């Protein structure tokens, strides 16, 4: 399963467990409260683990792109016709500064990374 999908399902399960915990608190059912507290703790640990894996993948992807020998900011014309640019430059990876990867790498403008000059 994709890590993002797994994280989303964990968030959904956690939300359901928290709602059921609140309902159990209102009823005063101590055994069910204990059960849901254990479930919430387990799901929180799993969520933190998946988030750490996603962060590690993002860091690795940023390092891989930074290690490519050529990078430069893309002009507005190149950004407008991205399909043509990607067809002309094999292996081009474009990173936008507003994406997670772009924020992680600290880029300020749309940048292209490639193995050879373009």
BASERO-431455 format. One record per atom (N, C-alpha, C): residue number from 0; x, y, z; chain; residue in three letters. Coordinates in steps of 0.001 Angstrom, whole numbers. Example, Ala and Ser with C-alpha at 12.3 -4.5 7.8 and 13.67 -1.06 7.14 Angstrom:
ATOM | doro | X | Y | Z | sese | tise
ATOM | 0 | 13190 | -5690 | 7800 | A | Ala
ATOM | 0 | 12300 | -4500 | 7800 | A | Ala
ATOM | 0 | 13200 | -3300 | 7800 | A | Ala
ATOM | 1 | 12850 | -2250 | 7080 | A | Ser
ATOM | 1 | 13670 | -1060 | 7140 | A | Ser
ATOM | 1 | 12900 | 30 | 7870 | A | Ser
! end
This chain:
ATOM | doro | X | Y | Z | sese | tise
ATOM | 0 | 841 | -1182 | 0 | A | Unk
ATOM | 0 | 0 | 0 | 0 | A | Unk
ATOM | 0 | 885 | 1243 | 0 | A | Unk
ATOM | 1 | 438 | 2241 | -672 | A | Unk
ATOM | 1 | 1126 | 3518 | -716 | A | Unk
ATOM | 1 | 1156 | 4125 | 693 | A | Unk
ATOM | 2 | 2277 | 4730 | 1065 | A | Unk
ATOM | 2 | 2397 | 5290 | 2404 | A | Unk
ATOM | 2 | 1393 | 6410 | 2658 | A | Unk
ATOM | 3 | 1107 | 7208 | 1632 | A | Unk
ATOM | 3 | 133 | 8284 | 1807 | A | Unk
ATOM | 3 | -1253 | 7710 | 2068 | A | Unk
ATOM | 4 | -1610 | 6653 | 1336 | A | Unk
ATOM | 4 | -2913 | 6013 | 1545 | A | Unk
ATOM | 4 | -2967 | 5368 | 2927 | A | Unk
ATOM | 5 | -1870 | 4747 | 3328 | A | Unk
ATOM | 5 | -1822 | 4120 | 4645 | A | Unk
ATOM | 5 | -1978 | 5170 | 5745 | A | Unk
ATOM | 6 | -1318 | 6310 | 5569 | A | Unk
ATOM | 6 | -1431 | 7391 | 6537 | A | Unk
ATOM | 6 | -2875 | 7891 | 6612 | A | Unk
ATOM | 7 | -3528 | 8006 | 5467 | A | Unk
ATOM | 7 | -4916 | 8457 | 5447 | A | Unk
ATOM | 7 | -5833 | 7463 | 6159 | A | Unk
ATOM | 8 | -5645 | 6165 | 5935 | A | Unk
ATOM | 8 | -6487 | 5174 | 6613 | A | Unk
ATOM | 8 | -6236 | 5192 | 8122 | A | Unk
ATOM | 9 | -4987 | 5411 | 8523 | A | Unk
ATOM | 9 | -4687 | 5498 | 9958 | A | Unk
ATOM | 9 | -5384 | 6714 | 10558 | A | Unk
ATOM | 10 | -5345 | 7852 | 9855 | A | Unk
ATOM | 10 | -6044 | 9049 | 10337 | A | Unk
ATOM | 10 | -7532 | 8790 | 10458 | A | Unk
ATOM | 11 | -8116 | 8101 | 9489 | A | Unk
ATOM | 11 | -9546 | 7794 | 9537 | A | Unk
ATOM | 11 | -9873 | 6900 | 10730 | A | Unk
ATOM | 12 | -9076 | 5847 | 10941 | A | Unk
ATOM | 12 | -9303 | 4947 | 12074 | A | Unk
ATOM | 12 | -9140 | 5683 | 13399 | A | Unk
ATOM | 13 | -8154 | 6569 | 13452 | A | Unk
ATOM | 13 | -7913 | 7344 | 14664 | A | Unk
ATOM | 13 | -9094 | 8267 | 14959 | A | Unk
ATOM | 14 | -9639 | 8876 | 13930 | A | Unk
ATOM | 14 | -10792 | 9758 | 14091 | A | Unk
ATOM | 14 | -12003 | 8975 | 14605 | A | Unk
ATOM | 15 | -12233 | 7805 | 14037 | A | Unk
ATOM | 15 | -13354 | 6963 | 14473 | A | Unk
ATOM | 15 | -13160 | 6542 | 15926 | A | Unk
ATOM | 16 | -11944 | 6145 | 16276 | A | Unk
ATOM | 16 | -11675 | 5707 | 17648 | A | Unk
ATOM | 16 | -11876 | 6855 | 18638 | A | Unk
ATOM | 17 | -11480 | 8064 | 18256 | A | Unk
ATOM | 17 | -11661 | 9212 | 19155 | A | Unk
ATOM | 17 | -13136 | 9533 | 19350 | A | Unk
ATOM | 18 | -13922 | 9425 | 18277 | A | Unk
ATOM | 18 | -15363 | 9671 | 18412 | A | Unk
ATOM | 18 | -16010 | 8621 | 19304 | A | Unk
ATOM | 19 | -15611 | 7364 | 19138 | A | Unk
ATOM | 19 | -16172 | 6301 | 19968 | A | Unk
ATOM | 19 | -15727 | 6453 | 21419 | A | Unk
ATOM | 20 | -14504 | 6941 | 21625 | A | Unk
ATOM | 20 | -14009 | 7180 | 22981 | A | Unk
ATOM | 20 | -14848 | 8253 | 23665 | A | Unk
ATOM | 21 | -15154 | 9326 | 22940 | A | Unk
ATOM | 21 | -16001 | 10378 | 23516 | A | Unk
ATOM | 21 | -17381 | 9842 | 23879 | A | Unk
ATOM | 22 | -17937 | 9001 | 23012 | A | Unk
ATOM | 22 | -19250 | 8407 | 23298 | A | Unk
ATOM | 22 | -19178 | 7500 | 24521 | A | Unk
ATOM | 23 | -18081 | 6758 | 24655 | A | Unk
ATOM | 23 | -17926 | 5876 | 25816 | A | Unk
ATOM | 23 | -17761 | 6694 | 27096 | A | Unk
ATOM | 24 | -17086 | 7826 | 27006 | A | Unk
ATOM | 24 | -16960 | 8719 | 28167 | A | Unk
ATOM | 24 | -18328 | 9226 | 28605 | A | Unk
ATOM | 25 | -19162 | 9583 | 27641 | A | Unk
ATOM | 25 | -20495 | 10093 | 27959 | A | Unk
ATOM | 25 | -21354 | 9017 | 28619 | A | Unk
ATOM | 26 | -21179 | 7762 | 28193 | A | Unk
ATOM | 26 | -21937 | 6652 | 28780 | A | Unk
ATOM | 26 | -21360 | 6230 | 30123 | A | Unk
ATOM | 27 | -20085 | 6533 | 30342 | A | Unk
ATOM | 27 | -19439 | 6120 | 31585 | A | Unk
ATOM | 27 | -18962 | 4684 | 31550 | A | Unk
ATOM | 28 | -18697 | 4141 | 30380 | A | Unk
ATOM | 28 | -18260 | 2756 | 30201 | A | Unk
ATOM | 28 | -16727 | 2685 | 30322 | A | Unk
ATOM | 29 | -16246 | 2306 | 31494 | A | Unk
ATOM | 29 | -14809 | 2340 | 31805 | A | Unk
ATOM | 29 | -14021 | 1340 | 30964 | A | Unk
ATOM | 30 | -14532 | 135 | 30802 | A | Unk
ATOM | 30 | -13803 | -890 | 30044 | A | Unk
ATOM | 30 | -13613 | -477 | 28583 | A | Unk
ATOM | 31 | -14647 | 72 | 27984 | A | Unk
ATOM | 31 | -14564 | 502 | 26593 | A | Unk
ATOM | 31 | -13611 | 1692 | 26463 | A | Unk
ATOM | 32 | -13596 | 2568 | 27457 | A | Unk
ATOM | 32 | -12693 | 3721 | 27443 | A | Unk
ATOM | 32 | -11244 | 3240 | 27444 | A | Unk
ATOM | 33 | -10942 | 2265 | 28289 | A | Unk
ATOM | 33 | -9585 | 1710 | 28343 | A | Unk
ATOM | 33 | -9196 | 1097 | 26999 | A | Unk
ATOM | 34 | -10131 | 365 | 26407 | A | Unk
ATOM | 34 | -9873 | -284 | 25116 | A | Unk
ATOM | 34 | -9573 | 761 | 24041 | A | Unk
ATOM | 35 | -10367 | 1803 | 23986 | A | Unk
ATOM | 35 | -10152 | 2819 | 22951 | A | Unk
ATOM | 35 | -8893 | 3642 | 23217 | A | Unk
ATOM | 36 | -8543 | 3837 | 24483 | A | Unk
ATOM | 36 | -7282 | 4526 | 24776 | A | Unk
ATOM | 36 | -6093 | 3720 | 24264 | A | Unk
ATOM | 37 | -6142 | 2402 | 24432 | A | Unk
ATOM | 37 | -5073 | 1538 | 23908 | A | Unk
ATOM | 37 | -5033 | 1597 | 22383 | A | Unk
ATOM | 38 | -6215 | 1559 | 21769 | A | Unk
ATOM | 38 | -6297 | 1623 | 20308 | A | Unk
ATOM | 38 | -5741 | 2942 | 19791 | A | Unk
ATOM | 39 | -6096 | 4042 | 20449 | A | Unk
ATOM | 39 | -5618 | 5356 | 20029 | A | Unk
ATOM | 39 | -4105 | 5460 | 20180 | A | Unk
ATOM | 40 | -3562 | 4921 | 21268 | A | Unk
ATOM | 40 | -2108 | 4941 | 21459 | A | Unk
ATOM | 40 | -1398 | 4148 | 20363 | A | Unk
ATOM | 41 | -1936 | 2973 | 20043 | A | Unk
ATOM | 41 | -1318 | 2137 | 19009 | A | Unk
ATOM | 41 | -1376 | 2823 | 17645 | A | Unk
ATOM | 42 | -2523 | 3406 | 17316 | A | Unk
ATOM | 42 | -2668 | 4089 | 16034 | A | Unk
ATOM | 42 | -1777 | 5331 | 15962 | A | Unk
ATOM | 43 | -1610 | 6020 | 17079 | A | Unk
ATOM | 43 | -741 | 7203 | 17099 | A | Unk
ATOM | 43 | 711 | 6817 | 16850 | A | Unk
ATOM | 44 | 1147 | 5723 | 17457 | A | Unk
ATOM | 44 | 2514 | 5246 | 17229 | A | Unk
ATOM | 44 | 2716 | 4849 | 15769 | A | Unk
ATOM | 45 | 1723 | 4153 | 15211 | A | Unk
ATOM | 45 | 1820 | 3735 | 13810 | A | Unk
ATOM | 45 | 1827 | 4950 | 12891 | A | Unk
ATOM | 46 | 1002 | 5953 | 13199 | A | Unk
ATOM | 46 | 948 | 7185 | 12400 | A | Unk
ATOM | 46 | 2303 | 7897 | 12423 | A | Unk
ATOM | 47 | 2917 | 7981 | 13599 | A | Unk
ATOM | 47 | 4221 | 8628 | 13712 | A | Unk
ATOM | 47 | 5284 | 7883 | 12914 | A | Unk
ATOM | 48 | 5193 | 6560 | 12916 | A | Unk
ATOM | 48 | 6141 | 5744 | 12157 | A | Unk
ATOM | 48 | 5997 | 5980 | 10656 | A | Unk
ATOM | 49 | 4768 | 6009 | 10182 | A | Unk
ATOM | 49 | 4524 | 6224 | 8750 | A | Unk
ATOM | 49 | 4958 | 7633 | 8349 | A | Unk
ATOM | 50 | 4702 | 8622 | 9208 | A | Unk
ATOM | 50 | 5133 | 9994 | 8914 | A | Unk
ATOM | 50 | 6653 | 10064 | 8827 | A | Unk
ATOM | 51 | 7339 | 9347 | 9706 | A | Unk
ATOM | 51 | 8806 | 9328 | 9673 | A | Unk
ATOM | 51 | 9306 | 8690 | 8378 | A | Unk
ATOM | 52 | 8643 | 7619 | 7937 | A | Unk
ATOM | 52 | 9023 | 6974 | 6680 | A | Unk
ATOM | 52 | 8812 | 7922 | 5504 | A | Unk
ATOM | 53 | 7686 | 8639 | 5489 | A | Unk
ATOM | 53 | 7428 | 9595 | 4413 | A | Unk
ATOM | 53 | 8474 | 10706 | 4400 | A | Unk
ATOM | 54 | 8828 | 11188 | 5579 | A | Unk
ATOM | 54 | 9826 | 12243 | 5679 | A | Unk
ATOM | 54 | 11189 | 11742 | 5196 | A | Unk
ATOM | 55 | 11511 | 10517 | 5524 | A | Unk
ATOM | 55 | 12782 | 9928 | 5088 | A | Unk
ATOM | 55 | 12808 | 9804 | 3561 | A | Unk
ATOM | 56 | 11698 | 9363 | 2971 | A | Unk
ATOM | 56 | 11615 | 9252 | 1509 | A | Unk
ATOM | 56 | 11759 | 10616 | 851 | A | Unk
ATOM | 57 | 11136 | 11628 | 1446 | A | Unk
ATOM | 57 | 11212 | 12972 | 897 | A | Unk
ATOM | 57 | 12640 | 13499 | 955 | A | Unk
ATOM | 58 | 13317 | 13274 | 2067 | A | Unk
ATOM | 58 | 14711 | 13693 | 2201 | A | Unk
ATOM | 58 | 15584 | 13000 | 1165 | A | Unk
ATOM | 59 | 15369 | 11714 | 975 | A | Unk
ATOM | 59 | 16156 | 10952 | 7 | A | Unk
ATOM | 59 | 15912 | 11451 | -1412 | A | Unk
ATOM | 60 | 14665 | 11743 | -1722 | A | Unk
ATOM | 60 | 14335 | 12244 | -3054 | A | Unk
ATOM | 60 | 14989 | 13602 | -3282 | A | Unk
ATOM | 61 | 15000 | 14453 | -2277 | A | Unk
ATOM | 61 | 15657 | 15750 | -2386 | A | Unk
ATOM | 61 | 17159 | 15614 | -2587 | A | Unk
ATOM | 62 | 17772 | 14675 | -1882 | A | Unk
ATOM | 62 | 19212 | 14440 | -2047 | A | Unk
ATOM | 62 | 19516 | 13914 | -3443 | A | Unk
ATOM | 63 | 18670 | 13020 | -3937 | A | Unk
ATOM | 63 | 18879 | 12474 | -5282 | A | Unk
ATOM | 63 | 18805 | 13568 | -6335 | A | Unk
ATOM | 64 | 17831 | 14455 | -6200 | A | Unk
ATOM | 64 | 17698 | 15547 | -7172 | A | Unk
ATOM | 64 | 18851 | 16537 | -7052 | A | Unk
ATOM | 65 | 19265 | 16819 | -5840 | A | Unk
ATOM | 65 | 20368 | 17764 | -5648 | A | Unk
ATOM | 65 | 21677 | 17224 | -6211 | A | Unk
ATOM | 66 | 21792 | 15920 | -6248 | A | Unk
ATOM | 66 | 23035 | 15326 | -6751 | A | Unk
ATOM | 66 | 23103 | 15299 | -8277 | A | Unk
ATOM | 67 | 21976 | 15598 | -8958 | A | Unk
ATOM | 67 | 22019 | 15669 | -10413 | A | Unk
ATOM | 67 | 22950 | 16802 | -10833 | A | Unk
ATOM | 68 | 23727 | 16584 | -11903 | A | Unk
ATOM | 68 | 24775 | 17547 | -12249 | A | Unk
ATOM | 68 | 24291 | 18909 | -12732 | A | Unk
ATOM | 69 | 23059 | 19029 | -13205 | A | Unk
ATOM | 69 | 22620 | 20307 | -13742 | A | Unk
ATOM | 69 | 21250 | 20690 | -13200 | A | Unk
ATOM | 70 | 21111 | 21942 | -12804 | A | Unk
ATOM | 70 | 19815 | 22470 | -12390 | A | Unk
ATOM | 70 | 19790 | 23966 | -12665 | A | Unk
ATOM | 71 | 18603 | 24449 | -12993 | A | Unk
ATOM | 71 | 18431 | 25888 | -13181 | A | Unk
ATOM | 71 | 16956 | 26232 | -13053 | A | Unk
ATOM | 72 | 16700 | 27506 | -12780 | A | Unk
ATOM | 72 | 15322 | 27987 | -12695 | A | Unk
ATOM | 72 | 14726 | 28027 | -14094 | A | Unk
ATOM | 73 | 13453 | 27706 | -14185 | A | Unk
ATOM | 73 | 12778 | 27699 | -15478 | A | Unk
ATOM | 73 | 12148 | 29056 | -15746 | A | Unk
ATOM | 74 | 12211 | 29500 | -17001 | A | Unk
ATOM | 74 | 11602 | 30764 | -17390 | A | Unk
ATOM | 74 | 10097 | 30589 | -17467 | A | Unk
ATOM | 75 | 9384 | 31694 | -17534 | A | Unk
ATOM | 75 | 7922 | 31652 | -17625 | A | Unk
ATOM | 75 | 7469 | 30967 | -18911 | A | Unk
ATOM | 76 | 8206 | 31155 | -20003 | A | Unk
ATOM | 76 | 7849 | 30501 | -21267 | A | Unk
ATOM | 76 | 8010 | 28992 | -21155 | A | Unk
ATOM | 77 | 9089 | 28557 | -20516 | A | Unk
ATOM | 77 | 9306 | 27115 | -20343 | A | Unk
ATOM | 77 | 8232 | 26523 | -19442 | A | Unk
ATOM | 78 | 7851 | 27262 | -18421 | A | Unk
ATOM | 78 | 6804 | 26783 | -17526 | A | Unk
ATOM | 78 | 5464 | 26684 | -18251 | A | Unk
ATOM | 79 | 5216 | 27597 | -19170 | A | Unk
ATOM | 79 | 3948 | 27614 | -19901 | A | Unk
ATOM | 79 | 3827 | 26411 | -20830 | A | Unk
ATOM | 80 | 4949 | 25973 | -21425 | A | Unk
ATOM | 80 | 4930 | 24842 | -22341 | A | Unk
ATOM | 80 | 5794 | 23713 | -21774 | A | Unk
ATOM | 81 | 5367 | 23205 | -20629 | A | Unk
ATOM | 81 | 6130 | 22189 | -19910 | A | Unk
ATOM | 81 | 6238 | 20888 | -20704 | A | Unk
ATOM | 82 | 5208 | 20535 | -21445 | A | Unk
ATOM | 82 | 5237 | 19302 | -22233 | A | Unk
ATOM | 82 | 6342 | 19317 | -23264 | A | Unk
ATOM | 83 | 6476 | 20397 | -23965 | A | Unk
ATOM | 83 | 7524 | 20534 | -24973 | A | Unk
ATOM | 83 | 8910 | 20445 | -24328 | A | Unk
ATOM | 84 | 9061 | 21100 | -23179 | A | Unk
ATOM | 84 | 10347 | 21088 | -22474 | A | Unk
ATOM | 84 | 10707 | 19682 | -22020 | A | Unk
ATOM | 85 | 9751 | 18975 | -21451 | A | Unk
ATOM | 85 | 10028 | 17626 | -20957 | A | Unk
ATOM | 85 | 10334 | 16654 | -22092 | A | Unk
ATOM | 86 | 9730 | 16866 | -23258 | A | Unk
ATOM | 86 | 10030 | 16012 | -24403 | A | Unk
ATOM | 86 | 11423 | 16284 | -24940 | A | Unk
ATOM | 87 | 11866 | 17527 | -24875 | A | Unk
ATOM | 87 | 13178 | 17876 | -25421 | A | Unk
ATOM | 87 | 14316 | 17520 | -24473 | A | Unk
ATOM | 88 | 14053 | 17428 | -23186 | A | Unk
ATOM | 88 | 15096 | 17112 | -22195 | A | Unk
ATOM | 88 | 14733 | 15804 | -21509 | A | Unk
ATOM | 89 | 15479 | 14762 | -21820 | A | Unk
ATOM | 89 | 15206 | 13450 | -21226 | A | Unk
ATOM | 89 | 15625 | 13450 | -19756 | A | Unk
ATOM | 90 | 14772 | 12916 | -18912 | A | Unk
ATOM | 90 | 15087 | 12790 | -17491 | A | Unk
ATOM | 90 | 14929 | 14081 | -16710 | A | Unk
ATOM | 91 | 14218 | 15054 | -17252 | A | Unk
ATOM | 91 | 14011 | 16325 | -16559 | A | Unk
ATOM | 91 | 13024 | 16140 | -15408 | A | Unk
ATOM | 92 | 13380 | 16669 | -14236 | A | Unk
ATOM | 92 | 12491 | 16662 | -13085 | A | Unk
ATOM | 92 | 12267 | 18114 | -12693 | A | Unk
ATOM | 93 | 11003 | 18519 | -12660 | A | Unk
ATOM | 93 | 10657 | 19895 | -12325 | A | Unk
ATOM | 93 | 10111 | 19918 | -10902 | A | Unk
ATOM | 94 | 10644 | 20834 | -10086 | A | Unk
ATOM | 94 | 10216 | 20956 | -8696 | A | Unk
ATOM | 94 | 9668 | 22365 | -8468 | A | Unk
ATOM | 95 | 8439 | 22421 | -7971 | A | Unk
ATOM | 95 | 7803 | 23702 | -7666 | A | Unk
ATOM | 95 | 8090 | 24046 | -6202 | A | Unk
ATOM | 96 | 8328 | 25308 | -5877 | A | Unk
ATOM | 96 | 8679 | 25670 | -4502 | A | Unk
ATOM | 96 | 7548 | 25482 | -3486 | A | Unk
ATOM | 97 | 6311 | 25350 | -3940 | A | Unk
ATOM | 97 | 5201 | 25200 | -3000 | A | Unk
ATOM | 97 | 4880 | 23741 | -2672 | A | Unk
ATOM | 98 | 5573 | 22795 | -3287 | A | Unk
ATOM | 98 | 5351 | 21389 | -2961 | A | Unk
ATOM | 98 | 6179 | 21020 | -1735 | A | Unk
ATOM | 99 | 5886 | 19859 | -1159 | A | Unk
ATOM | 99 | 6661 | 19400 | -5 | A | Unk
ATOM | 99 | 8135 | 19289 | -356 | A | Unk
ATOM | 100 | 8397 | 18717 | -1519 | A | Unk
ATOM | 100 | 9779 | 18538 | -1957 | A | Unk
ATOM | 100 | 10462 | 19887 | -2148 | A | Unk
ATOM | 101 | 9753 | 20824 | -2742 | A | Unk
ATOM | 101 | 10317 | 22154 | -2960 | A | Unk
ATOM | 101 | 10625 | 22871 | -1656 | A | Unk
ATOM | 102 | 9724 | 22762 | -697 | A | Unk
ATOM | 102 | 9973 | 23383 | 616 | A | Unk
ATOM | 102 | 11134 | 22694 | 1313 | A | Unk
ATOM | 103 | 11197 | 21368 | 1187 | A | Unk
ATOM | 103 | 12281 | 20612 | 1813 | A | Unk
ATOM | 103 | 13634 | 21016 | 1243 | A | Unk
ATOM | 104 | 13687 | 21216 | -74 | A | Unk
ATOM | 104 | 14940 | 21572 | -730 | A | Unk
ATOM | 104 | 15263 | 23054 | -584 | A | Unk
ATOM | 105 | 14278 | 23850 | -203 | A | Unk
ATOM | 105 | 14489 | 25265 | 12 | A | Unk
ATOM | 105 | 14608 | 26080 | -1261 | A | Unk
ATOM | 106 | 13963 | 25613 | -2334 | A | Unk
ATOM | 106 | 14039 | 26371 | -3585 | A | Unk
ATOM | 106 | 13030 | 27518 | -3545 | A | Unk
ATOM | 107 | 13352 | 28590 | -4267 | A | Unk
ATOM | 107 | 12515 | 29784 | -4257 | A | Unk
ATOM | 107 | 11722 | 29974 | -5546 | A | Unk
ATOM | 108 | 12103 | 29297 | -6619 | A | Unk
ATOM | 108 | 11380 | 29404 | -7886 | A | Unk
ATOM | 108 | 11356 | 28030 | -8559 | A | Unk
ATOM | 109 | 10476 | 27871 | -9536 | A | Unk
ATOM | 109 | 10329 | 26602 | -10238 | A | Unk
ATOM | 109 | 11679 | 26230 | -10856 | A | Unk
ATOM | 110 | 12172 | 25058 | -10503 | A | Unk
ATOM | 110 | 13516 | 24639 | -10905 | A | Unk
ATOM | 110 | 13465 | 23301 | -11601 | A | Unk
ATOM | 111 | 14296 | 23167 | -12630 | A | Unk
ATOM | 111 | 14427 | 21911 | -13350 | A | Unk
ATOM | 111 | 15752 | 21264 | -13021 | A | Unk
ATOM | 112 | 15718 | 19956 | -12803 | A | Unk
ATOM | 112 | 16924 | 19177 | -12519 | A | Unk
ATOM | 112 | 17080 | 18133 | -13617 | A | Unk
ATOM | 113 | 18287 | 18010 | -14161 | A | Unk
ATOM | 113 | 18526 | 17041 | -15221 | A | Unk
ATOM | 113 | 19977 | 16576 | -15164 | A | Unk
ATOM | 114 | 20240 | 15466 | -15874 | A | Unk
ATOM | 114 | 21593 | 14918 | -15885 | A | Unk
ATOM | 114 | 22509 | 15650 | -16847 | A | Unk
ATOM | 115 | 21918 | 16384 | -17823 | A | Unk
ATOM | 115 | 22751 | 17174 | -18725 | A | Unk
ATOM | 115 | 22117 | 18547 | -18910 | A | Unk
ATOM | 116 | 22905 | 19481 | -19390 | A | Unk
ATOM | 116 | 22466 | 20860 | -19520 | A | Unk
ATOM | 116 | 21298 | 20998 | -20496 | A | Unk
ATOM | 117 | 20371 | 21893 | -20135 | A | Unk
ATOM | 117 | 19224 | 22157 | -21007 | A | Unk
ATOM | 117 | 18984 | 23650 | -21105 | A | Unk
! end
